[in-house]
């Protein structure tokens, strides 16, 4: 009797034309990957949906700071489409 394996492939697209350093590229409701303050040394990214944008300036070289819907706060490193 042969066993059958089933795999699920998840494909995510990261938009290269937009990045997390420019405020106007970000809107509430967008899915992004952020780096939390505690993860800055390791570079571990946390994925979530933007609830609000905290950085007031038009750009920030380390990423625009956002609040995610789950309450996490960090700087945007990637925009997930």
C-alpha positions, 0 to 999 in steps of 0.5 A: 500500500503506497502513501500519498503526500500532499503539499501546499505551495504558498506564493507571496509577491514582494513589490520591488517598486515600493518600499517601506521607507516612503510614507506615501507607499503605505496605507492602512489595510496593507499587508507588510513585514516589519522589524520589531525593536527587539528583533533589530539585531537579528532582522527577524520580520513580523508580518501583519496588516497596517492599522495606522502609520506612526511616522509623520515624515515623508520618508525614513531611511530605516523604514516607516514606523507603523502599528499593526492590527495585532498591536505590534509596532515596528519599521516596515521592511517589505510590502507584501502584495 
